[in-house]
């Protein structure tokens, strides 16, 4: 399919999408390093920590939404821009891991009163 006619599609080579991927990668490394330290050495989360974690989770959820609009490069080198195909491919692969890991579980720690 010709990607010039596709609507609401982000090409994988888009410079803003590439920058976004770098940001998400940095946030993933930050989370992977910080969560074990927080779990091991801190009993309670500070307000700043909870806010920061929620902002990072918001970035991850935004990335999930963007993934549904990002074209896929097929094995034959063509770019797949059909929304249904992109969604099916993502849901069958990483969607469930991404959505589960992006839920703001730190909000469960907050006192209700």
C-alpha positions in Angstrom: 0.0 0.0 0.0 1.2 3.5 -0.8 2.0 5.2 2.5 1.5 8.7 1.1 -2.2 8.0 1.0 -2.3 6.6 4.5 -4.0 8.7 7.2 -2.9 9.1 10.8 0.2 7.0 10.3 3.7 7.6 11.8 6.5 6.3 9.7 9.1 4.3 11.6 11.8 6.6 10.2 10.1 9.8 11.4 12.6 11.9 13.3 10.2 12.7 16.1 9.3 9.1 16.5 12.9 8.1 16.6 13.5 10.8 19.3 10.5 9.5 21.2 11.9 6.0 21.1 15.1 7.2 22.6 13.2 8.9 25.4 11.2 5.8 26.1 14.4 3.7 26.1 16.0 6.1 28.6 12.8 5.9 30.8 12.9 2.0 30.6 16.5 2.0 31.8 15.8 4.5 34.5 12.8 2.3 35.7 14.8 -0.9 35.5 17.6 0.6 37.7 15.5 2.5 40.1 12.6 0.2 41.0 14.8 -2.5 42.6 16.6 0.1 44.6 13.3 1.7 45.8 11.8 -1.7 46.7 14.9 -2.8 48.6 15.9 0.3 50.5 12.8 2.6 50.9 9.8 1.7 53.0 7.6 4.6 51.8 7.3 6.5 48.6 7.6 10.3 48.7 5.1 12.5 46.8 7.8 13.4 44.4 8.5 9.7 43.7 4.9 8.9 43.1 4.4 11.9 40.8 7.6 11.0 38.9 6.5 7.4 38.5 3.0 8.5 37.3 4.6 10.8 34.7 6.8 8.0 33.5 3.8 5.7 33.3 2.0 8.3 31.3 4.9 8.3 28.8 4.6 4.6 28.5 0.9 4.7 28.0 1.4 7.4 25.3 3.9 5.1 23.7 1.3 2.3 23.6 -1.1 4.7 21.8 1.6 5.8 19.4 2.4 2.2 18.6 -1.1 1.7 17.2 -0.4 4.5 14.7 3.2 3.6 13.8 3.7 1.8 10.4 5.5 -1.5 10.4 8.4 -2.4 8.2 7.7 -5.8 6.7 10.4 -8.5 6.0 10.2 -7.7 2.3 11.1 -4.0 3.0 7.7 -2.6 2.3 6.0 -0.4 4.9 2.7 -1.7 6.3 0.2 1.2 7.0 -3.1 -0.6 7.4 -4.4 0.2 10.9 -6.0 -3.2 11.4 -2.8 -5.1 10.5 -0.7 -2.8 12.8 -3.2 -3.3 15.7 -3.4 -7.1 15.2 0.4 -7.4 15.1 0.9 -5.3 18.2 -1.8 -7.0 20.2 -0.4 -10.4 19.4 3.1 -9.4 20.3 3.9 -6.8 23.0 0.6 -5.0 23.8 -0.3 -7.1 26.9 3.2 -6.8 28.4 3.3 -3.1 27.7 -0.2 -2.4 29.1 0.4 -4.4 32.3 3.8 -2.8 32.9 2.4 0.7 32.4 -0.4 0.5 35.0 0.4 2.9 37.8 0.6 0.4 40.7 2.3 2.9 42.9 -1.1 4.6 43.3 -2.2 1.6 45.3 0.3 2.6 48.0 -1.3 6.0 48.6 -3.5 6.4 51.7 -7.1 7.1 50.9 -7.5 9.5 53.8 
